[in-house]
Amino acid sequence: MIEAPVETPKTSPIQNLLKGLPTLLVLAVMGGGWLVMHHINSKSGPIEEAESADAESADSETPLADTLVLPAGKVRVAQLQSAPAQSQAVQHFHTVPGRLRYDETKHVDVKAPMDGILAEMHVTPGQHVQTGDLIAILRSPEIGQARAEILKRRQEREIAQQVFQREATIASNLRELSQMLDQGDSMKTIEAALNNRALGTYRQQILSAYSKMRLADELLEKVRPLVASGSVSGRTVREREGERQLAETEFRTARDQATFAADQALLSAQADLDEADRQLNLAWQAVETLLGYKEDRANANLSNEEALSRLEIRAPFSGTVEARHFAGSERVARGDCLIVLANTDSLYVEASIRESDWSAVSLQTGTPVSVAVPALQGQQFTATVNYLGREVQSDTNSVPLVASINNTDGLLRPGMFVRVTVPIGHAKQALSVKPESVIQHENQQFVFVDLNGGQFKRVDITTGQASDEWVEVTEGLSPGQLVVTNGAFLLKSELLLQGEGE
């Protein structure tokens, strides 16, 4: 059986056009893209050629991987600055946490010095007081007894003073009498001059002996003329002369004894007066010890029992009342804390230096340290070191650091957290660059050396100690090399982009 041939269907022109449409679209897109790129290249060509010309004029050689070449225009816009690497004094610092505390010498509990009744309370918490201001009034028999002792010692002193004045007057009058006796004045003249002057018992002793001597002189003078006429024998004259010598001896003895006794009495009176002064001063000191302050001794009121038992408690220094523990009319015992008084014009900064660091810390008394207070937007203050402890604390393995900080403006408060920056080791001369010159990438520190003409070279370095102003360079640089300071980070970005382009 012969099969009939199969007829092939005819394809229309529209079907052929639809089959070739994708290919035409692809060709059209490629042609349009070529036209756009040609148009762009025709516009950017002069700019790229100008930049290429600037780069070629700056450096005709091909830049290395660690070298960066910038056009003069970009250098001007970036405002790059360079400084030579040079030897500088570098001091390493370490920052440790700390707290502000009260100055222990200006934070005290004002306590009752004795048992009594708190009659009046004159301060409240938060009140500022000056040195010597009245804080409270206490009624106590103990202070009354101490003041009564003052009255007793005052009276004893007055008696001793009167005795001393009398003995001094007698000694002075006795010296004047001795001068008149040496001049040989008559008894009438002497008595007239010293009739109302104090001489004590010495008047009778001396004047009686002087009168006998004068009488013996008169008798001797009367007898002597009679010897020549034979009316009186020579024996009588000799007897009169003996009597006269005996009277003179008694007179001189009386004078010497009176002078010695007067001097001794004056010295004894002076000693009694000095002792009375000491006892009175001790009585005042006992009262002032109970009071806690110096009292005005000249104007102290000791007139009655109420004044004697009144104890005024006054502020030992200027400060602020932090707390008050008693009210008026309460009974208090010796040692009870009446108020807490603090002066925050200066505070202590307490910090801890770790055991591994303290041996390297170069701190002496008076060394200034920097204190940053985070609560005050990181404001910086300067404190002065009081001492660095010697004993390592077992709980923290650190040694305490205590410094004084001025707080007259009242910005700081006890308990605030602070950061204390202390020097480590001693400052040393070393090749250094500015901190902003040092850049780090992939754990490697480097700087850009200015080769002039817009050419900058990356140089890897090794650093040592660092301060706020300088960083020590131990390897990689030589003295005098120009190192970029301002704009080093921009150069780093350019160098990274250059690496990506390659």
C-alpha positions as CSV (number, residue, x, y, z in Angstrom):
1,M,0.0,0.0,0.0
2,I,1.4,3.2,-1.0
3,E,1.0,6.1,1.5
4,A,0.2,9.5,0.2
5,P,2.8,12.3,0.8
6,V,2.2,14.7,3.7
7,E,2.0,18.3,2.8
8,T,4.1,20.8,4.7
9,P,2.1,23.8,6.1
10,K,3.1,27.2,4.8
11,T,4.6,29.8,7.1
12,S,3.2,33.3,6.9
13,P,5.4,36.5,6.9
14,I,4.0,37.7,10.3
15,Q,5.0,34.5,12.0
16,N,8.5,34.8,10.6
17,L,8.7,38.4,12.0
18,L,7.6,37.4,15.5
19,K,10.2,34.7,15.6
20,G,13.0,37.2,14.9
21,L,11.8,40.0,17.2
22,P,13.9,39.1,20.3
23,T,17.1,39.2,18.3
24,L,16.2,42.6,16.9
25,L,15.5,43.9,20.4
26,V,18.9,42.8,21.7
27,L,20.6,44.5,18.8
28,A,18.7,47.7,19.4
29,V,19.6,47.8,23.1
30,M,23.3,47.2,22.4
31,G,23.3,49.9,19.8
32,G,21.6,52.4,22.1
33,G,24.1,51.6,24.9
34,W,27.0,52.2,22.6
35,L,25.6,55.6,21.6
36,V,25.1,56.6,25.3
37,M,28.7,55.5,26.3
38,H,30.1,57.3,23.3
39,H,28.3,60.5,24.3
40,I,29.5,60.3,28.0
41,N,33.1,59.6,27.0
42,S,33.0,62.5,24.7
43,K,32.1,64.8,27.6
44,S,34.4,63.4,30.3
45,G,37.4,63.0,28.2
46,P,38.8,66.5,28.7
47,I,38.4,66.3,32.5
48,E,40.2,62.9,32.8
49,E,42.9,64.2,30.5
50,A,43.4,67.3,32.7
51,E,43.6,65.2,35.8
52,S,45.9,62.8,34.1
53,A,48.1,65.7,33.1
54,D,48.2,67.0,36.7
55,A,49.2,63.6,37.9
56,E,51.9,63.3,35.3
57,S,53.2,66.8,36.1
58,A,53.4,65.9,39.9
59,D,55.2,62.6,39.4
60,S,56.0,61.0,36.0
61,E,56.8,57.7,37.7
62,T,54.3,55.0,38.4
63,P,53.2,55.1,42.2
64,L,54.2,52.2,44.4
65,A,51.7,50.3,46.6
66,D,52.6,52.3,49.8
67,T,53.0,55.6,48.0
68,L,50.2,58.0,47.3
69,V,50.3,60.9,44.8
70,L,47.7,63.6,45.1
71,P,47.0,66.5,42.6
72,A,48.0,69.9,43.8
73,G,44.3,70.9,43.9
74,K,43.3,68.1,46.2
75,V,46.3,68.8,48.5
76,R,45.1,72.4,48.8
77,V,41.5,71.4,49.5
78,A,42.5,68.8,52.1
79,Q,44.7,71.4,54.0
80,L,47.3,68.8,54.8
81,Q,49.9,69.8,57.4
82,S,53.2,68.1,58.3
83,A,55.7,68.3,61.2
84,P,59.1,66.8,61.6
85,A,59.7,63.8,63.8
86,Q,61.8,65.0,66.7
87,S,63.0,64.2,70.2
88,Q,60.5,65.1,72.9
89,A,59.9,64.5,76.6
90,V,57.3,61.7,76.7
91,Q,55.5,60.9,79.9
92,H,53.2,57.9,80.1
93,F,49.9,58.2,82.0
94,H,47.5,55.7,83.5
95,T,43.8,56.4,84.3
96,V,42.2,54.7,87.3
97,P,38.7,55.0,88.8
98,G,38.1,56.9,92.1
99,R,35.6,58.6,94.3
100,L,35.4,62.0,96.0
101,R,35.3,61.9,99.8
102,Y,35.1,64.4,102.6
103,D,38.3,65.9,103.8
104,E,38.7,64.1,107.1
105,T,40.1,67.1,108.9
106,K,37.0,69.1,107.9
107,H,34.2,66.6,108.5
108,V,33.6,66.2,112.3
109,D,30.9,65.2,114.7
110,V,30.3,68.0,117.1
111,K,29.7,66.2,120.4
112,A,28.4,67.1,123.8
113,P,31.4,67.7,126.1
114,M,29.4,66.7,129.2
115,D,26.1,65.5,130.5
116,G,23.3,68.1,130.6
117,I,20.2,69.6,129.1
118,L,20.2,70.9,125.6
119,A,18.5,74.2,126.3
120,E,18.7,75.7,122.8
121,M,19.6,74.5,119.3
122,H,20.5,77.3,116.8
123,V,21.2,75.4,113.5
124,T,19.4,73.2,111.1
125,P,20.6,70.8,108.4
126,G,21.9,72.5,105.3
127,Q,22.7,75.8,107.2
128,H,26.1,77.3,106.6
129,V,28.0,78.5,109.7
130,Q,31.2,80.4,110.2
131,T,34.0,79.6,112.7
132,G,32.8,80.5,116.2
133,D,29.1,80.7,115.4
134,L,26.7,79.6,118.2
135,I,25.4,76.1,117.5
136,A,23.7,75.1,120.8
137,I,23.4,76.0,124.5
138,L,23.8,73.3,127.1
139,R,23.0,73.5,130.8
140,S,25.3,71.5,132.9
141,P,26.4,71.6,136.6
142,E,29.8,70.3,135.5
143,I,30.7,73.5,133.7
144,G,29.3,75.4,136.6
145,Q,31.8,73.7,139.0
146,A,34.6,74.4,136.5
147,R,33.7,78.1,136.4
148,A,33.3,78.3,140.2
149,E,36.9,77.1,140.3
150,I,37.8,80.1,138.2
151,L,36.2,82.4,140.8
152,K,38.1,80.8,143.6
153,R,41.4,81.0,141.7
154,R,40.7,84.7,140.9
155,Q,40.3,85.5,144.6
156,E,43.5,83.7,145.5
157,R,45.3,85.6,142.8
158,E,44.0,88.9,144.0
159,I,45.3,88.1,147.5
160,A,48.7,87.1,146.1
161,Q,48.8,90.3,144.1
162,Q,48.1,92.5,147.1
163,V,50.8,90.7,149.2
164,F,53.3,91.1,146.3
165,Q,52.5,94.8,145.9
166,R,53.0,95.4,149.7
167,E,56.3,93.6,149.7
168,A,57.5,95.5,146.7
169,T,56.5,98.8,148.3
170,I,58.3,97.9,151.6
171,A,61.4,96.9,149.6
172,S,61.4,100.1,147.7
173,N,60.9,102.2,150.9
174,L,63.7,100.3,152.6
175,R,66.1,101.1,149.8
176,E,65.2,104.8,150.2
177,L,65.7,104.6,154.0
178,S,69.1,103.0,153.4
179,Q,70.1,106.0,151.2
180,M,69.1,108.5,153.9
181,L,70.9,106.5,156.6
182,D,74.1,106.4,154.5
183,Q,73.9,110.2,154.2
184,G,73.7,110.5,158.0
185,D,70.4,112.3,158.1
186,S,68.9,113.0,161.5
187,M,66.1,110.9,163.0
188,K,63.8,113.9,162.7
189,T,64.5,114.2,159.0
190,I,64.1,110.5,158.4
191,E,60.9,110.2,160.3
192,A,59.4,113.2,158.5
193,A,60.3,111.7,155.1
194,L,59.1,108.2,155.9
195,N,56.3,108.8,158.4
196,N,53.5,107.6,156.1
197,R,55.5,105.1,154.1
198,A,55.2,101.3,154.7
199,L,58.3,99.7,156.2
200,G,56.7,96.9,158.1
201,T,58.7,95.7,161.2
202,Y,61.9,96.9,159.6
203,R,61.1,100.5,160.7
204,Q,61.5,99.6,164.4
205,Q,64.5,97.4,164.0
206,I,66.5,99.7,161.8
207,L,65.5,103.1,163.3
208,S,66.0,101.8,166.9
209,A,69.6,100.6,166.1
210,Y,70.3,103.9,164.2
211,S,69.0,106.0,167.1
212,K,71.3,104.1,169.5
213,M,74.3,104.6,167.2
214,R,73.5,108.3,166.9
215,L,73.3,108.6,170.7
216,A,76.6,106.9,171.2
217,D,78.1,109.3,168.7
218,E,76.8,112.3,170.7
219,L,78.1,111.0,174.0
220,L,81.5,110.3,172.6
221,E,81.7,113.8,171.1
222,K,80.9,115.3,174.5
223,V,83.4,113.2,176.4
224,R,86.4,113.8,174.2
225,P,86.9,117.6,175.1
226,L,86.8,116.8,178.8
227,V,89.8,114.4,178.5
228,A,92.2,117.2,177.9
229,S,91.1,119.1,181.0
230,G,91.3,116.0,183.2
231,S,87.6,116.1,184.0
232,V,87.1,112.7,182.4
233,S,89.5,109.8,182.4
234,G,90.8,108.1,179.3
235,R,89.1,105.0,180.4
236,T,85.7,106.7,180.1
237,V,86.5,107.7,176.6
238,R,87.5,104.2,175.6
239,E,84.2,102.9,177.2
240,R,82.3,105.4,175.1
241,E,84.1,104.4,172.0
242,G,83.3,100.8,172.7
243,E,79.7,101.5,173.2
244,R,79.6,103.5,170.0
245,Q,81.2,100.6,168.0
246,L,78.8,98.2,169.5
247,A,75.8,100.4,168.5
248,E,77.2,100.7,165.0
249,T,77.5,97.0,164.7
250,E,74.0,96.4,165.9
251,F,72.8,99.0,163.4
252,R,74.6,97.4,160.5
253,T,73.3,94.0,161.5
254,A,69.8,95.3,161.7
255,R,70.1,96.9,158.2
256,D,71.5,93.7,156.7
257,Q,68.9,91.5,158.2
258,A,66.1,93.9,157.2
259,T,67.3,94.1,153.6
260,F,67.7,90.3,153.3
261,A,64.3,89.6,154.9
262,A,62.6,92.2,152.6
263,D,64.2,90.7,149.5
264,Q,63.1,87.2,150.5
265,A,59.6,88.3,151.3
266,L,59.4,90.0,147.9
267,L,60.6,86.8,146.1
268,S,58.1,84.7,148.1
269,A,55.3,87.0,147.2
270,Q,56.3,86.9,143.6
271,A,56.3,83.1,143.7
272,D,52.9,83.0,145.3
273,L,51.6,85.4,142.6
274,D,53.0,83.3,139.8
275,E,51.5,80.1,141.3
276,A,48.1,81.9,141.6
277,D,48.4,82.9,137.9
278,R,49.1,79.3,136.9
279,Q,46.2,77.9,138.9
280,L,43.9,80.5,137.4
281,N,45.1,79.7,133.9
282,L,44.6,75.9,134.5
283,A,41.1,76.7,135.7
284,W,40.4,78.6,132.5
285,Q,41.9,75.8,130.4
286,A,39.7,73.2,132.1
287,V,36.6,75.4,131.2
288,E,37.8,75.9,127.6
289,T,38.4,72.1,127.3
290,L,34.8,71.5,128.2
291,L,33.7,74.3,125.9
292,G,35.8,73.2,123.0
293,Y,36.8,76.8,122.1
294,K,38.7,79.8,123.5
295,E,36.5,82.0,125.7
296,D,36.8,85.7,126.1
297,R,38.3,85.7,129.6
298,A,38.0,89.4,130.1
299,N,34.3,89.6,129.3
300,A,33.1,86.1,130.5
301,N,29.9,86.3,132.5
302,L,30.5,84.6,135.9
303,S,28.1,86.7,137.9
304,N,25.4,84.2,138.8
305,E,24.6,80.4,138.9
306,E,22.7,80.5,135.6
307,A,25.7,82.1,133.9
308,L,28.1,79.6,135.5
309,S,26.2,76.5,134.2
310,R,25.6,77.9,130.7
311,L,27.7,76.1,128.0
312,E,27.8,77.6,124.5
313,I,28.8,75.1,121.8
314,R,30.3,76.9,118.8
315,A,31.4,75.9,115.3
316,P,35.1,74.8,115.3
317,F,35.4,75.8,111.6
318,S,33.3,77.2,108.7
319,G,31.1,74.7,107.0
320,T,27.7,73.3,106.4
321,V,25.5,71.4,108.9
322,E,25.1,67.9,107.4
323,A,22.9,66.4,110.1
324,R,21.3,67.3,113.5
325,H,20.5,64.5,116.0
326,F,18.8,66.4,118.9
327,A,16.2,69.0,119.5
328,G,15.8,71.6,122.2
329,S,15.2,70.6,125.8
330,E,16.5,67.0,125.3
331,R,18.9,65.4,127.7
332,V,22.3,64.6,126.3
333,A,25.2,62.6,127.6
334,R,28.9,63.2,127.3
335,G,30.0,62.2,123.8
336,D,26.6,62.4,122.1
337,C,26.8,63.7,118.5
338,L,24.8,66.9,118.4
339,I,25.5,67.8,114.7
340,V,27.7,66.7,111.8
341,L,29.7,69.7,110.4
342,A,31.5,69.5,107.1
343,N,33.5,71.9,105.0
344,T,33.5,70.9,101.3
345,D,35.7,73.8,100.1
346,S,38.3,71.0,99.6
347,L,37.7,67.3,99.2
348,Y,39.7,64.1,99.0
349,V,40.1,62.1,95.9
350,E,40.5,58.4,96.7
351,A,41.7,56.0,94.0
352,S,43.4,52.6,93.9
353,I,46.6,51.8,92.1
354,R,46.8,48.2,91.0
355,E,49.6,46.1,92.5
356,S,51.1,45.6,89.1
357,D,51.3,49.4,88.4
358,W,52.1,51.0,91.8
359,S,55.8,50.4,91.7
360,A,56.0,52.4,88.4
361,V,53.8,55.2,89.5
362,S,55.9,58.3,90.0
363,L,54.0,60.1,92.7
364,Q,55.3,62.3,95.5
365,T,53.5,64.5,98.0
366,G,52.4,67.6,96.1
367,T,52.4,66.0,92.6
368,P,49.5,67.3,90.5
369,V,47.2,64.8,89.0
370,S,44.3,65.2,86.5
371,V,40.7,64.3,87.7
372,A,37.9,63.9,85.2
373,V,34.3,64.0,86.5
374,P,31.9,62.2,84.1
375,A,28.8,63.6,85.9
376,L,29.9,67.1,84.9
377,Q,30.3,66.4,81.2
378,G,33.8,65.1,81.7
379,Q,35.1,68.4,83.2
380,Q,38.8,68.2,84.2
381,F,40.1,69.3,87.6
382,T,43.6,69.3,89.1
383,A,44.2,67.5,92.5
384,T,47.4,67.5,94.6
385,V,48.7,64.2,95.9
386,N,48.6,63.8,99.7
387,Y,50.1,60.3,99.9
388,L,50.4,57.0,98.1
389,G,49.9,54.0,100.5
390,R,52.6,51.4,101.1
391,E,50.4,48.5,102.0
392,V,48.7,46.4,99.3
393,Q,45.0,45.9,100.2
394,S,44.3,42.2,100.2
395,D,40.7,42.4,98.8
396,T,41.6,44.6,95.8
397,N,45.4,43.9,95.3
398,S,45.9,47.7,95.1
399,V,47.4,50.5,97.1
400,P,45.3,53.6,98.0
401,L,46.0,57.0,96.5
402,V,44.6,60.1,98.3
403,A,44.8,63.6,96.8
404,S,43.3,67.0,97.7
405,I,41.1,68.8,95.2
406,N,39.8,72.4,95.5
407,N,36.0,72.8,95.5
408,T,35.5,76.4,96.4
409,D,33.0,76.8,93.6
410,G,30.9,73.9,95.0
411,L,30.6,71.9,91.8
412,L,31.9,68.7,93.3
413,R,30.1,66.5,95.9
414,P,31.4,63.7,98.1
415,G,30.6,60.3,96.6
416,M,31.0,61.3,93.0
417,F,32.7,58.9,90.6
418,V,35.9,60.3,89.0
419,R,38.7,59.1,86.8
420,V,42.2,60.0,88.0
421,T,45.1,60.2,85.5
422,V,48.5,59.6,87.1
423,P,52.0,59.6,85.6
424,I,53.7,56.2,85.1
425,G,57.4,56.1,85.3
426,H,59.5,59.2,84.5
427,A,59.5,61.4,81.4
428,K,62.1,60.5,78.9
429,Q,63.5,62.0,75.7
430,A,62.4,60.0,72.6
431,L,61.8,60.3,68.9
432,S,58.1,61.3,68.8
433,V,55.2,62.4,66.6
434,K,51.8,63.9,67.2
435,P,49.1,61.4,68.3
436,E,46.9,62.4,65.2
437,S,49.7,61.3,62.9
438,V,49.5,57.7,64.0
439,I,47.0,55.6,61.9
440,Q,46.2,52.0,62.4
441,H,45.0,49.4,59.8
442,E,44.8,45.7,60.3
443,N,46.6,45.9,63.6
444,Q,49.5,47.8,62.1
445,Q,50.4,51.3,63.1
446,F,51.8,53.6,60.4
447,V,52.3,57.3,59.5
448,F,52.5,59.2,56.2
449,V,55.8,60.8,55.4
450,D,55.5,63.9,53.3
451,L,57.9,63.5,50.3
452,N,56.9,66.9,48.9
453,G,55.3,67.6,45.6
454,G,52.0,65.9,46.6
455,Q,53.7,62.6,47.2
456,F,53.1,60.8,50.5
457,K,54.5,57.5,51.6
458,R,53.1,55.1,54.2
459,V,55.7,54.1,56.8
460,D,55.0,51.3,59.3
461,I,56.1,52.2,62.8
462,T,56.4,50.7,66.3
463,T,55.2,53.0,69.2
464,G,56.2,53.1,72.8
465,Q,55.0,55.4,75.6
466,A,52.3,58.0,74.8
467,S,51.0,61.2,76.3
468,D,48.3,63.7,75.3
469,E,50.7,65.6,73.1
470,W,53.3,63.1,71.8
471,V,53.7,59.4,70.9
472,E,57.1,57.7,71.1
473,V,58.3,56.0,67.9
474,T,60.7,53.2,68.6
475,E,61.1,51.9,65.0
476,G,60.3,53.0,61.5
477,L,61.2,56.8,61.5
478,S,64.3,58.9,61.5
479,P,64.7,62.3,63.2
480,G,63.7,65.2,60.9
481,Q,61.3,63.2,58.6
482,L,58.2,65.2,57.7
483,V,55.2,63.4,59.1
484,V,51.6,64.3,58.2
485,T,49.6,65.6,61.2
486,N,46.4,67.2,59.9
487,G,44.8,65.0,57.2
488,A,46.5,61.7,57.9
489,F,43.1,59.9,58.0
490,L,42.2,61.3,54.6
491,L,45.4,60.0,53.2
492,K,44.6,56.6,54.6
493,S,41.2,56.6,52.8
494,E,42.9,57.6,49.5
495,L,45.4,54.9,49.9
496,L,42.8,52.2,50.5
497,L,40.8,53.4,47.4
498,Q,44.0,53.2,45.4
499,G,44.5,49.7,46.5
500,E,40.9,48.7,45.5
501,G,41.4,50.3,42.1
502,E,44.4,48.2,41.4
